[in-house]
Amino acid sequence: MCRNIRPLNNFEPPATGDEVHAAALQYVRKVAGTTKPSAANQAAFDRAVEEVAHTTRHLLAELVTTAPPKNRETEAEKARARARLRYGA
């Protein structure tokens, strides 16, 4: 999985539309192999991003879990701690 795509499920508050769109954009960029499509491919690229975002919103709405919701700040601190271990302070 692309390291820039973050888990969006089971957070309180839930993932925002911007977070879903950013994840969809990263996914389409990875699949397309480009961060900036040519003018000829721009419409298809944009359509794919919107369709992936739409499907992601539906997926997040339907997922069920018994785990308590995760706290964004706690998860961010865990990620920073992992980065410090990996890359040094």
CORVENTA-V238917 format. One record per residue. N is the residue number from 1. SS is DSSP state (h for helix, s for strand, l for the rest). PHI is phi in whole degrees, 0 to 359 (NA if undefined). BURIAL is I if it has 9 or more other C-alpha atoms within 8 Angstrom, else O. Layout:
N;SS;PHI;BURIAL / N;SS;PHI;BURIAL
This chain:
1;l;NA;O / 2;l;295;O / 3;l;295;O / 4;l;279;O / 5;l;272;I / 6;l;260;O / 7;l;301;O / 8;l;242;I / 9;l;274;O / 10;l;64;I / 11;s;247;I / 12;s;237;O / 13;l;289;O / 14;l;299;O / 15;l;303;I / 16;l;275;O / 17;h;299;O / 18;h;294;O / 19;h;294;I / 20;h;296;I / 21;h;296;I / 22;h;298;I / 23;h;295;I / 24;h;296;I / 25;h;299;I / 26;h;299;I / 27;h;298;I / 28;h;295;I / 29;h;300;I / 30;h;296;I / 31;h;295;O / 32;h;285;O / 33;l;77;O / 34;l;209;O / 35;l;267;O / 36;l;226;O / 37;l;289;I / 38;l;292;O / 39;l;301;O / 40;l;293;O / 41;l;255;O / 42;h;302;I / 43;h;297;O / 44;h;295;O / 45;h;298;I / 46;h;298;O / 47;h;297;O / 48;h;297;I / 49;h;299;I / 50;h;295;I / 51;h;293;O / 52;h;294;I / 53;h;298;I / 54;h;300;O / 55;h;296;O / 56;h;296;I / 57;h;299;I / 58;h;296;O / 59;h;300;O / 60;h;299;I / 61;h;291;O / 62;h;262;O / 63;l;293;O / 64;l;237;O / 65;l;215;O / 66;l;261;O / 67;l;288;O / 68;l;292;O / 69;l;300;O / 70;s;275;I / 71;s;266;O / 72;h;299;O / 73;h;294;O / 74;h;297;O / 75;h;294;I / 76;h;295;O / 77;h;294;O / 78;h;300;O / 79;h;295;O / 80;h;296;O / 81;h;295;O / 82;h;297;O / 83;h;294;I / 84;h;298;I / 85;h;295;O / 86;h;286;O / 87;h;251;O / 88;l;87;O / 89;l;274;O
